[in-house]
Amino acid sequence: MIDIFSLLTIGFAFFVVAVSPGPATLSNATIAMSEGRKVALVYGLGLSSGMFLWGLVAVSGMGAILQSSVYVLMVLKVLGGLYLLRLAYVSFKASLAVENQQNLAHMQATSYRKWFMRGFILNSSNPKTVVAWMAALSMGMQGHNDLMSLTLALLTCMLVGYLVNILYSLVFSIQGIMGTYQKCRRWVERATASMFALAGLGLLKSALNRS
């Protein structure tokens, strides 16, 4: 069975991947600043659940199959890229209507299920997440392919993933940070839109290159 040192190695590797800037962490921070702590925590739970889906794929061995299945991976990348481009459009549109955004946010915040699903779809629509999982697992899984070891590794990464999303939700929902966000909201929304657009185009380019 896998030892504690290997689990810590896997957990640290996954922490580096999970905490690094990307569409998921950027959107979590933006939502925490704009919608507040409760909505951000629900959204972060959705992100973590979407991440868990790819974790199951990775530990079940489907990750390696998916990586070798060019056409299936290409379709997933196209769908994920299109979804990210849609988020880019929504964020840019929001930056053009900053004056009305606050009232809209209060209406949206009442539907926690919607925020959960938005986070879940964002992470589950990105097939590159399975690559991150496999990279982290490879750091400490040498020779540990039994069910118990895989389960412990999966739970370790999931715990790290949830903690990272909770951290983003708590830090960026601090009142002072939220106040600064409100003053710079238009530019933050546009920066978010740019990040989503670049990530989406990157996925589409990767799909067309069949990589």
C-alpha positions in Angstrom: 0.0 0.0 0.0 1.1 3.6 -0.7 3.0 5.3 2.2 2.4 8.7 3.7 5.4 10.3 2.0 4.1 9.3 -1.4 0.7 10.7 -0.6 2.3 14.0 0.6 4.3 14.2 -2.7 1.1 13.6 -4.7 -0.8 16.2 -2.6 1.9 18.8 -3.0 2.1 18.2 -6.8 -1.6 18.5 -7.1 -1.6 21.7 -5.0 0.9 23.3 -7.4 -1.4 22.5 -10.3 -4.7 23.5 -8.5 -3.5 26.8 -7.1 -1.8 28.0 -10.3 -3.7 30.7 -12.3 -6.1 29.3 -14.8 -9.8 29.6 -15.9 -11.1 27.8 -12.8 -9.1 29.7 -10.2 -9.6 33.1 -12.0 -13.4 32.6 -12.2 -13.5 31.5 -8.6 -11.6 34.7 -7.5 -13.8 36.9 -9.7 -17.0 35.4 -8.4 -15.8 35.7 -4.8 -15.1 39.4 -5.4 -18.3 40.1 -7.2 -20.9 37.8 -5.6 -19.5 37.3 -2.1 -18.4 34.4 0.1 -21.5 32.1 0.0 -21.9 32.1 -3.7 -18.1 31.6 -4.2 -18.1 28.6 -1.9 -21.0 27.0 -3.8 -19.3 27.8 -7.1 -16.0 26.3 -5.7 -17.8 23.2 -4.7 -19.0 22.9 -8.3 -15.4 23.3 -9.5 -14.2 20.7 -7.1 -16.9 18.3 -8.2 -16.0 18.7 -11.8 -12.4 18.1 -10.9 -13.4 15.0 -9.1 -15.0 13.6 -12.2 -11.7 13.8 -14.1 -10.0 12.3 -11.0 -12.1 9.2 -11.3 -11.2 9.1 -15.0 -7.5 9.3 -14.2 -7.4 6.7 -11.5 -9.6 4.2 -13.3 -7.1 4.1 -16.2 -9.5 5.8 -18.6 -7.2 8.8 -18.6 -4.4 6.9 -20.4 -7.0 5.6 -22.9 -8.5 9.1 -23.4 -5.0 10.5 -24.0 -4.4 7.8 -26.7 -7.9 8.2 -28.3 -7.2 11.1 -30.6 -10.7 11.7 -31.9 -12.5 11.4 -28.6 -10.0 13.8 -27.0 -10.4 16.2 -30.0 -14.2 16.3 -29.6 -13.8 17.0 -25.8 -11.3 19.8 -26.5 -13.6 21.4 -29.0 -16.6 21.3 -26.6 -14.5 22.6 -23.8 -13.0 25.4 -26.0 -16.4 26.5 -27.2 -17.7 26.6 -23.6 -14.7 28.8 -22.5 -15.4 31.1 -25.4 -19.0 31.4 -24.3 -17.8 32.4 -20.8 -15.4 34.9 -22.4 -18.4 36.5 -24.2 -20.5 36.6 -21.0 -17.7 38.2 -19.1 -17.0 40.8 -21.8 -20.8 41.6 -22.1 -20.9 42.0 -18.3 -18.1 44.6 -18.5 -20.2 46.7 -20.9 -23.1 46.9 -18.5 -21.4 47.4 -15.1 -24.1 49.8 -13.9 -26.7 47.1 -14.0 -24.5 44.3 -12.9 -25.1 44.6 -9.2 -28.8 44.2 -9.4 -28.4 41.2 -11.7 -25.9 39.7 -9.3 -28.4 39.8 -6.4 -31.0 38.0 -8.6 -28.4 35.3 -9.7 -27.1 34.8 -6.1 -30.5 33.3 -5.1 -29.9 30.2 -7.3 -27.1 28.4 -5.6 -27.8 25.3 -7.8 -27.1 27.4 -10.8 -23.7 28.6 -9.4 -22.8 25.0 -8.5 -23.6 23.8 -12.0 -21.6 26.6 -13.6 -18.5 25.6 -11.6 -19.1 21.9 -12.3 -19.4 22.5 -16.1 -16.4 24.7 -16.2 -14.0 22.1 -14.8 -15.7 19.0 -16.3 -15.6 20.5 -19.8 -11.8 20.9 -19.7 -10.1 17.6 -20.7 -6.7 19.0 -19.8 -7.7 18.5 -16.2 -7.1 14.7 -16.6 -3.6 15.5 -17.7 -3.0 17.4 -14.5 -4.4 14.5 -12.4 -2.1 12.0 -14.2 0.9 14.3 -13.7 0.3 14.6 -10.0 -0.4 10.9 -9.5 2.7 9.9 -11.4 4.8 11.8 -8.8 4.1 9.2 -6.1 2.3 6.2 -7.5 5.3 4.3 -8.7 4.6 0.6 -7.9 1.3 1.4 -6.1 -1.4 0.3 -8.4 -3.7 -1.4 -5.9 -7.2 -0.2 -5.3 -6.5 1.1 -1.8 -3.5 3.2 -3.0 -5.5 4.7 -5.9 -8.4 5.5 -3.6 -6.1 7.2 -1.0 -4.3 9.2 -3.8 -7.7 10.3 -5.2 -9.0 11.4 -1.8 -5.7 13.3 -1.1 -5.9 15.2 -4.3 -9.6 15.9 -3.8 -9.0 17.3 -0.3 -6.3 19.5 -1.7 -8.6 20.6 -4.5 -11.4 21.5 -2.2 -9.1 23.4 0.2 -7.7 25.4 -2.7 -11.2 26.4 -3.9 -12.2 27.3 -0.3 -9.0 29.4 0.0 -9.8 31.4 -3.1 -13.4 31.9 -2.0 -12.4 33.1 1.4 -9.5 35.3 0.5 -11.1 37.1 -2.5 -14.4 37.7 -0.6 -12.7 39.8 2.0 -14.5 43.2 2.2 -11.5 45.3 1.2 -10.8 43.2 -1.9 -14.4 43.2 -2.9 -14.4 47.0 -2.5 -11.4 47.3 -4.8 -13.0 45.0 -7.3 -16.1 47.2 -7.5 -14.0 50.2 -8.4 -12.1 48.2 -11.1 -14.9 45.9 -12.1 -15.0 46.8 -15.8 -11.3 46.0 -16.3 -11.4 42.8 -14.1 -14.3 41.5 -16.2 -12.4 42.2 -19.4 -9.3 40.6 -18.1 -11.4 37.5 -17.1 -12.9 37.5 -20.6 -9.4 37.6 -22.1 -8.3 34.7 -20.0 -11.3 32.6 -20.9 -10.8 33.5 -24.6 -7.2 32.5 -24.6 -7.9 29.3 -22.8 -10.7 28.5 -25.2 -8.7 29.2 -28.3 -5.8 27.2 -26.8 -8.1 24.2 -26.5 -9.5 24.6 -30.0 -6.0 25.0 -31.4 -4.9 21.9 -29.5 -7.9 20.0 -30.9 -7.2 21.0 -34.5 -3.6 19.9 -34.0 -4.8 16.6 -32.6 -2.4 16.9 -29.6 
